[in-house]
Amino acid sequence: MRNVVAAGLVAICGMLASAPAGAGWVPPFKANDTGGIIAFSLAQQGDARQLAVEHCAHYGKVVKFLAVQAYEGGYISFACRWVPYGSTARPLVTRY
């Protein structure tokens, strides 16, 4: 009985060790109502600031950039924050 359990354990460990670790794929622009990330390669092709401003404006918020990883494979992160107190106007949304 011990040999069967040991053989099963070895087989399970072998399957787990040989399975690839899937990191998954992240799109170049991924965001929600609290903020998001922009791939650095996309930021070099277009205006990353305008992408983030328009995205946050759809939620009635303003953008605050948090960090920049300025190398290939890096990201620019931003947060969407509520309009500061005392401001009565909503953020503008650019429509083309």
Secondary structure, DSSP 8 states (H G I E B T S, - for coil): -HHHHHHHHHHHHHHHHHS--------SEEEETTEEEEEHHHHHHS-HHHHHHHHHHTTTEEEEEEEE--STT-EEEEEEEE--TT--S-------
